[in-house]
Amino acid sequence: MMDLTMNFDTDECLVTAMFDKGNRNDTMEAIDHIIPFLKGDADMIRLVCNTLRKLLCMSDEEGYETFLMDLEDYKSELEERE
């Protein structure tokens, strides 16, 4: 399996895992919708924008689907926190 997480840092992987909608476009849209709620938090805005930029550069088919498999650990971590 191709390890695409090496291009994403831990926080970017967590953002993607939190807002994953099963495909790249819907996930990017979900992440984009949180930007207005991040007013005044430059670090979070930077994190979200970097995550979106990296997702934009990824292909829909093989790239995002492979990345989703790599995100399983992050998703499990998020579920344990709830």
N, CA, C and O atoms as CSV, one atom per row, in Angstrom:
chain,resi,resn,atom,element,x,y,z
A,1,MET,N,N,0.853,-1.179,0.000
A,1,MET,CA,C,0.000,0.000,0.000
A,1,MET,C,C,0.891,1.231,0.000
A,1,MET,O,O,1.899,1.273,0.705
A,2,MET,N,N,0.529,2.212,-0.772
A,2,MET,CA,C,1.270,3.462,-0.860
A,2,MET,C,C,0.975,4.309,0.369
A,2,MET,O,O,-0.190,4.549,0.686
A,3,ASP,N,N,2.013,4.765,1.068
A,3,ASP,CA,C,1.806,5.526,2.292
A,3,ASP,C,C,1.713,7.013,1.995
A,3,ASP,O,O,2.721,7.719,1.995
A,4,LEU,N,N,0.499,7.484,1.741
A,4,LEU,CA,C,0.293,8.893,1.442
A,4,LEU,C,C,0.298,9.746,2.687
A,4,LEU,O,O,0.369,10.970,2.584
A,5,THR,N,N,0.224,9.142,3.869
A,5,THR,CA,C,0.219,9.928,5.085
A,5,THR,C,C,1.549,10.620,5.296
A,5,THR,O,O,1.640,11.553,6.095
A,6,MET,N,N,2.596,10.174,4.585
A,6,MET,CA,C,3.880,10.847,4.758
A,6,MET,C,C,3.805,12.282,4.244
A,6,MET,O,O,4.621,13.115,4.639
A,7,ASN,N,N,2.854,12.586,3.379
A,7,ASN,CA,C,2.678,13.944,2.881
A,7,ASN,C,C,1.800,14.776,3.808
A,7,ASN,O,O,1.776,16.002,3.699
A,8,PHE,N,N,1.094,14.139,4.699
A,8,PHE,CA,C,0.196,14.807,5.635
A,8,PHE,C,C,0.782,14.655,7.033
A,8,PHE,O,O,1.221,13.568,7.407
A,9,ASP,N,N,0.790,15.749,7.814
A,9,ASP,CA,C,1.238,15.581,9.187
A,9,ASP,C,C,0.083,15.011,10.010
A,9,ASP,O,O,-1.031,14.856,9.510
A,10,THR,N,N,0.358,14.707,11.252
A,10,THR,CA,C,-0.639,14.073,12.117
A,10,THR,C,C,-1.910,14.899,12.226
A,10,THR,O,O,-3.013,14.361,12.131
A,11,ASP,N,N,-1.761,16.201,12.424
A,11,ASP,CA,C,-2.941,17.056,12.555
A,11,ASP,C,C,-3.766,17.094,11.278
A,11,ASP,O,O,-4.995,17.115,11.336
A,12,GLU,N,N,-3.108,17.103,10.135
A,12,GLU,CA,C,-3.835,17.093,8.853
A,12,GLU,C,C,-4.576,15.779,8.661
A,12,GLU,O,O,-5.683,15.757,8.123
A,13,CYS,N,N,-3.970,14.694,9.099
A,13,CYS,CA,C,-4.657,13.395,9.031
A,13,CYS,C,C,-5.876,13.384,9.940
A,13,CYS,O,O,-6.925,12.858,9.569
A,14,LEU,N,N,-5.743,13.961,11.127
A,14,LEU,CA,C,-6.881,14.014,12.057
A,14,LEU,C,C,-8.014,14.866,11.500
A,14,LEU,O,O,-9.181,14.493,11.618
A,15,VAL,N,N,-7.685,16.010,10.892
A,15,VAL,CA,C,-8.720,16.854,10.271
A,15,VAL,C,C,-9.450,16.060,9.200
A,15,VAL,O,O,-10.680,16.068,9.143
A,16,THR,N,N,-8.700,15.381,8.359
A,16,THR,CA,C,-9.314,14.606,7.283
A,16,THR,C,C,-10.176,13.480,7.848
A,16,THR,O,O,-11.277,13.233,7.355
A,17,ALA,N,N,-9.686,12.806,8.870
A,17,ALA,CA,C,-10.453,11.716,9.488
A,17,ALA,C,C,-11.745,12.235,10.114
A,17,ALA,O,O,-12.788,11.589,10.014
A,18,MET,N,N,-11.677,13.401,10.761
A,18,MET,CA,C,-12.867,13.967,11.418
A,18,MET,C,C,-13.963,14.312,10.417
A,18,MET,O,O,-15.147,14.139,10.707
A,19,PHE,N,N,-13.575,14.795,9.246
A,19,PHE,CA,C,-14.555,15.296,8.290
A,19,PHE,C,C,-14.732,14.393,7.073
A,19,PHE,O,O,-15.381,14.786,6.103
A,20,ASP,N,N,-14.166,13.198,7.111
A,20,ASP,CA,C,-14.257,12.281,5.971
A,20,ASP,C,C,-15.710,11.953,5.640
A,20,ASP,O,O,-16.493,11.576,6.512
A,21,LYS,N,N,-16.046,12.103,4.383
A,21,LYS,CA,C,-17.390,11.797,3.893
A,21,LYS,C,C,-17.372,10.655,2.890
A,21,LYS,O,O,-18.357,10.424,2.189
A,22,GLY,N,N,-16.245,9.934,2.819
A,22,GLY,CA,C,-16.171,8.774,1.941
A,22,GLY,C,C,-15.558,9.040,0.580
A,22,GLY,O,O,-15.131,8.110,-0.103
A,23,ASN,N,N,-15.510,10.303,0.181
A,23,ASN,CA,C,-14.831,10.636,-1.065
A,23,ASN,C,C,-14.152,11.991,-0.914
A,23,ASN,O,O,-14.503,12.784,-0.040
A,24,ARG,N,N,-13.199,12.234,-1.758
A,24,ARG,CA,C,-12.354,13.418,-1.626
A,24,ARG,C,C,-13.142,14.721,-1.742
A,24,ARG,O,O,-12.972,15.618,-0.917
A,25,ASN,N,N,-13.997,14.837,-2.750
A,25,ASN,CA,C,-14.728,16.091,-2.957
A,25,ASN,C,C,-15.650,16.430,-1.803
A,25,ASN,O,O,-15.662,17.574,-1.347
A,26,ASP,N,N,-16.418,15.474,-1.319
A,26,ASP,CA,C,-17.333,15.733,-0.204
A,26,ASP,C,C,-16.570,16.038,1.085
A,26,ASP,O,O,-17.007,16.858,1.892
A,27,THR,N,N,-15.437,15.377,1.272
A,27,THR,CA,C,-14.614,15.639,2.449
A,27,THR,C,C,-14.045,17.046,2.386
A,27,THR,O,O,-14.051,17.761,3.389
A,28,MET,N,N,-13.557,17.452,1.228
A,28,MET,CA,C,-13.024,18.804,1.073
A,28,MET,C,C,-14.119,19.842,1.328
A,28,MET,O,O,-13.866,20.870,1.957
A,29,GLU,N,N,-15.314,19.578,0.850
A,29,GLU,CA,C,-16.440,20.495,1.069
A,29,GLU,C,C,-16.768,20.607,2.559
A,29,GLU,O,O,-17.021,21.702,3.063
A,30,ALA,N,N,-16.763,19.474,3.259
A,30,ALA,CA,C,-17.058,19.480,4.697
A,30,ALA,C,C,-15.992,20.264,5.462
A,30,ALA,O,O,-16.316,21.024,6.374
A,31,ILE,N,N,-14.732,20.082,5.097
A,31,ILE,CA,C,-13.652,20.818,5.760
A,31,ILE,C,C,-13.769,22.302,5.449
A,31,ILE,O,O,-13.582,23.138,6.332
A,32,ASP,N,N,-14.076,22.631,4.210
A,32,ASP,CA,C,-14.205,24.028,3.796
A,32,ASP,C,C,-15.308,24.746,4.588
A,32,ASP,O,O,-15.189,25.935,4.884
A,33,HIS,N,N,-16.366,24.027,4.925
A,33,HIS,CA,C,-17.485,24.636,5.655
A,33,HIS,C,C,-17.143,25.054,7.080
A,33,HIS,O,O,-17.868,25.855,7.671
A,34,ILE,N,N,-16.052,24.529,7.649
A,34,ILE,CA,C,-15.718,24.905,9.028
A,34,ILE,C,C,-14.899,26.192,9.100
A,34,ILE,O,O,-14.767,26.769,10.179
A,35,ILE,N,N,-14.355,26.646,7.996
A,35,ILE,CA,C,-13.479,27.825,8.005
A,35,ILE,C,C,-14.136,29.052,8.644
A,35,ILE,O,O,-13.478,29.731,9.431
A,36,PRO,N,N,-15.400,29.370,8.345
A,36,PRO,CA,C,-16.003,30.553,8.989
A,36,PRO,C,C,-16.053,30.469,10.518
A,36,PRO,O,O,-16.117,31.498,11.191
A,37,PHE,N,N,-16.024,29.267,11.062
A,37,PHE,CA,C,-16.096,29.082,12.512
A,37,PHE,C,C,-14.723,29.202,13.179
A,37,PHE,O,O,-14.616,29.134,14.403
A,38,LEU,N,N,-13.685,29.380,12.375
A,38,LEU,CA,C,-12.318,29.446,12.905
A,38,LEU,C,C,-11.788,30.869,12.995
A,38,LEU,O,O,-10.581,31.082,13.109
A,39,LYS,N,N,-12.682,31.831,12.944
A,39,LYS,CA,C,-12.276,33.240,12.995
A,39,LYS,C,C,-11.295,33.487,14.135
A,39,LYS,O,O,-11.519,33.065,15.270
A,40,GLY,N,N,-10.211,34.174,13.816
A,40,GLY,CA,C,-9.253,34.554,14.837
A,40,GLY,C,C,-8.261,33.475,15.238
A,40,GLY,O,O,-7.345,33.748,16.014
A,41,ASP,N,N,-8.415,32.264,14.734
A,41,ASP,CA,C,-7.483,31.189,15.082
A,41,ASP,C,C,-6.608,30.889,13.866
A,41,ASP,O,O,-6.883,29.972,13.092
A,42,ALA,N,N,-5.561,31.675,13.718
A,42,ALA,CA,C,-4.698,31.582,12.537
A,42,ALA,C,C,-4.078,30.203,12.379
A,42,ALA,O,O,-3.929,29.718,11.257
A,43,ASP,N,N,-3.716,29.567,13.484
A,43,ASP,CA,C,-3.108,28.233,13.400
A,43,ASP,C,C,-4.082,27.205,12.841
A,43,ASP,O,O,-3.712,26.383,12.003
A,44,MET,N,N,-5.334,27.254,13.309
A,44,MET,CA,C,-6.336,26.305,12.807
A,44,MET,C,C,-6.670,26.584,11.347
A,44,MET,O,O,-6.839,25.655,10.557
A,45,ILE,N,N,-6.763,27.839,10.994
A,45,ILE,CA,C,-7.046,28.188,9.597
A,45,ILE,C,C,-5.913,27.679,8.705
A,45,ILE,O,O,-6.160,27.126,7.633
A,46,ARG,N,N,-4.682,27.867,9.150
A,46,ARG,CA,C,-3.526,27.384,8.385
A,46,ARG,C,C,-3.583,25.866,8.235
A,46,ARG,O,O,-3.351,25.338,7.148
A,47,LEU,N,N,-3.893,25.166,9.327
A,47,LEU,CA,C,-3.990,23.710,9.302
A,47,LEU,C,C,-5.060,23.248,8.312
A,47,LEU,O,O,-4.813,22.361,7.495
A,48,VAL,N,N,-6.234,23.846,8.387
A,48,VAL,CA,C,-7.341,23.460,7.508
A,48,VAL,C,C,-6.999,23.764,6.044
A,48,VAL,O,O,-7.265,22.950,5.160
A,49,CYS,N,N,-6.422,24.913,5.798
A,49,CYS,CA,C,-6.076,25.289,4.421
A,49,CYS,C,C,-4.982,24.389,3.854
A,49,CYS,O,O,-5.037,24.013,2.683
A,50,ASN,N,N,-3.990,24.040,4.672
A,50,ASN,CA,C,-2.955,23.109,4.212
A,50,ASN,C,C,-3.539,21.739,3.910
A,50,ASN,O,O,-3.161,21.094,2.932
A,51,THR,N,N,-4.461,21.300,4.752
A,51,THR,CA,C,-5.116,20.011,4.528
A,51,THR,C,C,-5.899,20.040,3.217
A,51,THR,O,O,-5.808,19.108,2.417
A,52,LEU,N,N,-6.663,21.102,2.998
A,52,LEU,CA,C,-7.424,21.228,1.750
A,52,LEU,C,C,-6.505,21.258,0.531
A,52,LEU,O,O,-6.800,20.636,-0.490
A,53,ARG,N,N,-5.402,21.977,0.639
A,53,ARG,CA,C,-4.456,22.078,-0.487
A,53,ARG,C,C,-3.902,20.703,-0.841
A,53,ARG,O,O,-3.801,20.359,-2.019
A,54,LYS,N,N,-3.548,19.923,0.160
A,54,LYS,CA,C,-2.999,18.589,-0.088
A,54,LYS,C,C,-4.058,17.654,-0.658
A,54,LYS,O,O,-3.766,16.848,-1.541
A,55,LEU,N,N,-5.289,17.757,-0.154
A,55,LEU,CA,C,-6.367,16.930,-0.693
A,55,LEU,C,C,-6.664,17.306,-2.142
A,55,LEU,O,O,-6.968,16.438,-2.960
A,56,LEU,N,N,-6.579,18.581,-2.457
A,56,LEU,CA,C,-6.826,19.049,-3.812
A,56,LEU,C,C,-5.824,18.445,-4.795
A,56,LEU,O,O,-6.173,18.169,-5.943
A,57,CYS,N,N,-4.601,18.241,-4.359
A,57,CYS,CA,C,-3.544,17.702,-5.218
A,57,CYS,C,C,-3.637,16.187,-5.387
A,57,CYS,O,O,-2.931,15.608,-6.213
A,58,MET,N,N,-4.492,15.556,-4.620
A,58,MET,CA,C,-4.624,14.101,-4.638
A,58,MET,C,C,-5.661,13.671,-5.673
A,58,MET,O,O,-6.633,14.385,-5.920
A,59,SER,N,N,-5.453,12.514,-6.270
A,59,SER,CA,C,-6.449,12.008,-7.216
A,59,SER,C,C,-7.635,11.427,-6.443
A,59,SER,O,O,-7.494,10.974,-5.307
A,60,ASP,N,N,-8.803,11.452,-7.084
A,60,ASP,CA,C,-10.012,10.920,-6.452
A,60,ASP,C,C,-9.949,9.413,-6.282
A,60,ASP,O,O,-10.210,8.883,-5.202
A,61,GLU,N,N,-9.604,8.742,-7.348
A,61,GLU,CA,C,-9.722,7.290,-7.363
A,61,GLU,C,C,-8.728,6.627,-6.424
A,61,GLU,O,O,-9.045,6.375,-5.262
A,62,GLU,N,N,-7.553,6.349,-6.910
A,62,GLU,CA,C,-6.591,5.578,-6.138
A,62,GLU,C,C,-6.029,6.364,-4.966
A,62,GLU,O,O,-5.861,5.806,-3.882
A,63,GLY,N,N,-5.735,7.640,-5.155
A,63,GLY,CA,C,-5.090,8.433,-4.120
A,63,GLY,C,C,-5.908,8.545,-2.852
A,63,GLY,O,O,-5.424,8.199,-1.774
A,64,TYR,N,N,-7.131,9.019,-2.956
A,64,TYR,CA,C,-7.937,9.228,-1.751
A,64,TYR,C,C,-8.359,7.904,-1.125
A,64,TYR,O,O,-8.390,7.780,0.100
A,65,GLU,N,N,-8.676,6.937,-1.937
A,65,GLU,CA,C,-9.102,5.649,-1.379
A,65,GLU,C,C,-7.971,4.982,-0.615
A,65,GLU,O,O,-8.204,4.364,0.423
A,66,THR,N,N,-6.759,5.101,-1.115
A,66,THR,CA,C,-5.599,4.564,-0.406
A,66,THR,C,C,-5.374,5.339,0.876
A,66,THR,O,O,-5.094,4.754,1.922
A,67,PHE,N,N,-5.494,6.650,0.797
A,67,PHE,CA,C,-5.327,7.514,1.964
A,67,PHE,C,C,-6.350,7.159,3.048
A,67,PHE,O,O,-6.016,7.158,4.233
A,68,LEU,N,N,-7.580,6.860,2.657
A,68,LEU,CA,C,-8.609,6.469,3.629
A,68,LEU,C,C,-8.191,5.237,4.427
A,68,LEU,O,O,-8.432,5.160,5.631
A,69,MET,N,N,-7.568,4.281,3.756
A,69,MET,CA,C,-7.098,3.092,4.472
A,69,MET,C,C,-6.043,3.478,5.493
A,69,MET,O,O,-5.999,2.913,6.586
A,70,ASP,N,N,-5.193,4.437,5.147
A,70,ASP,CA,C,-4.166,4.892,6.074
A,70,ASP,C,C,-4.762,5.690,7.242
A,70,ASP,O,O,-4.123,5.823,8.286
A,71,LEU,N,N,-5.965,6.213,7.076
A,71,LEU,CA,C,-6.602,7.015,8.123
A,71,LEU,C,C,-7.342,6.185,9.168
A,71,LEU,O,O,-7.826,6.736,10.156
A,72,GLU,N,N,-7.437,4.896,8.973
A,72,GLU,CA,C,-8.204,4.049,9.900
A,72,GLU,C,C,-7.734,4.191,11.343
A,72,GLU,O,O,-8.553,4.234,12.261
A,73,ASP,N,N,-6.426,4.264,11.548
A,73,ASP,CA,C,-5.910,4.424,12.917
A,73,ASP,C,C,-6.353,5.754,13.516
A,73,ASP,O,O,-6.689,5.827,14.698
A,74,TYR,N,N,-6.352,6.800,12.704
A,74,TYR,CA,C,-6.785,8.119,13.182
A,74,TYR,C,C,-8.274,8.113,13.521
A,74,TYR,O,O,-8.695,8.712,14.511
A,75,LYS,N,N,-9.065,7.435,12.695
A,75,LYS,CA,C,-10.498,7.344,12.959
A,75,LYS,C,C,-10.761,6.570,14.249
A,75,LYS,O,O,-11.636,6.939,15.033
A,76,SER,N,N,-10.012,5.510,14.464
A,76,SER,CA,C,-10.162,4.725,15.700
A,76,SER,C,C,-9.811,5.564,16.913
A,76,SER,O,O,-10.482,5.495,17.943
A,77,GLU,N,N,-8.750,6.361,16.785
A,77,GLU,CA,C,-8.343,7.238,17.879
A,77,GLU,C,C,-9.446,8.242,18.214
A,77,GLU,O,O,-9.735,8.493,19.384
A,78,LEU,N,N,-10.059,8.812,17.173
A,78,LEU,CA,C,-11.140,9.779,17.386
A,78,LEU,C,C,-12.334,9.127,18.067
A,78,LEU,O,O,-12.954,9.731,18.942
A,79,GLU,N,N,-12.666,7.892,17.672
A,79,GLU,CA,C,-13.793,7.184,18.279
A,79,GLU,C,C,-13.527,6.890,19.748
A,79,GLU,O,O,-14.439,6.955,20.573
A,80,GLU,N,N,-12.269,6.565,20.079
A,80,GLU,CA,C,-11.927,6.272,21.471
A,80,GLU,C,C,-12.050,7.509,22.348
A,80,GLU,O,O,-12.364,7.397,23.533
A,81,ARG,N,N,-11.807,8.689,21.782
A,81,ARG,CA,C,-11.887,9.936,22.533
A,81,ARG,C,C,-13.322,10.302,22.872
A,81,ARG,O,O,-13.565,11.005,23.853
A,82,GLU,N,N,-14.285,9.831,22.066
A,82,GLU,CA,C,-15.704,10.200,22.278
A,82,GLU,C,C,-16.327,9.510,23.426
A,82,GLU,O,O,-17.505,9.727,23.711
